[in-house]
Amino acid sequence: MKASGDIILVSMGISDIPVLMAKFIGDIPFVMHTTSYQSLISSTVSDHPTNTSSNKASEQPLNQLNNRASEKPLNQLNKQPTDTASAQVQKRPAEQAYPNKRSKVLLSIKTFVYWHRSLGHSSKIDHKLYDDGHLIPSIPPDFTCEAYIMMKSTNAVPAGLKPGSRTTQPFELIYSDLSRKQPLPSYGNSLYYITFIDNFTRMGWISFLKNKSDASNALKEFVTFAERQFRSTVLNIITDSGGEYVKVDIFFKDKGIRHIRILLYSHQSNGVAERYNRTIQTMVRSILLDLNPADNRLWAEACSAAVYIRNRLPHSQLKQRASSGDNTSTQEKTPFKMLFKKQPSISHLEPFGSHCYIHIPEEKRSLGSKLQPRAERARFVGYSKSPNIYKVQLLNKQIFMVHAKNWTFVQPLVQPLVQPPVQPLV
């Protein structure tokens, strides 16, 4: 308890809220220090007798303080406050601190933490935006809110490699991603697929797996394929942190290939492969929707055809400047052009699921079949590594390869998915 003249200030702690009590009417400037904050309030209090009879032990210190203090009026004490290490007195109008003028004997000081919680743990609190914003103290320099950090945390993903910024040749950096388990097996009994994307050319390859553990063998086969077919060396491979890649680490170490694993739950770090698979899945859903009759077990053939087509489509990250007279424009290249240094051909492309007739070899004809048909009906379900060989499916669901000379393509009658409304007769 402290005494200054005829003013008695009593500091109490009730539920972590500092409380002050005053005895007389007047402008009483004071500063309250809490554990981490400092609040300055100037207020007008009403005349209310303070019960000091129960606190007789404090009368003697109060008289001693009164004798030591110079007898000065209350207004002079307000103008010349005592300079101590724990308080700095400043005067502010009472109407500004409490506009309603209903301040009583019991005054509570609301800290910044109180207003931070009242405003929903907002990170932006500006007292200038409110009519009574003077009630909000300034934010402490070392203020932190554990609830805000825990509940509003976001996944900060590091920026990926910029396309072409760190690679100067094909197969210098390969992105790979393993798909999720498909809802039903393909006709080859595959349930997964794994993709490989070259960062420099954006050329893509796909392999189908019966088990998730076969991913390591698929990686080994791809590395060997790049070495034999393109006489190139794979330097870096980026994959996720799945356990299916553990077996391939020894192979990469022997080959001198750096295996870069992305962090758990940070699939965005492997953004090139993630976006590629999303593009392929979108194409596959569109392809299977056009099938008549529908057959979702052809998802593997549809994925293979989508990758084949995607390699022959322009890529937004592969651009070149083309000049035509006085005009200069930017053209996008295809992954096929970037890898093979020539323009791709599209004359052999056919709509997926198109009906066709394939020739029946003499070796497969039954005895006495001179009067039997020489061709049977099938539908086109994909490409091969040669532009003259196609993948077809017979009516008995059997899939095999056929040469372009042994099949006849039938132009389908395209029907819209949504029938147009019938126009009334005039």
Beta strands, then each sheet from edge to edge (+ up, - down):
strand 1: 2-4
strand 2: 7-14
strand 3: 17-21
strand 4: 26-33
strand 5: 38-45
strand 6: 107-108
strand 7: 173-178
strand 8: 192-198
strand 9: 204-209
strand 10: 236-239
strand 11: 258-261
strand 12: 319-324
strand 13: 327-332
strand 14: 355-359
strand 15: 375-383
strand 16: 389-394
strand 17: 399-403
strand 18: 407-409
sheet 1: 1+ 2- 3+ 6-
sheet 2: 4+ 5-
sheet 3: 9+ 8- 7+ 10+ 11+
sheet 4: 12+ 13-
sheet 5: 17+ 16- 15+ 14- 18+
end
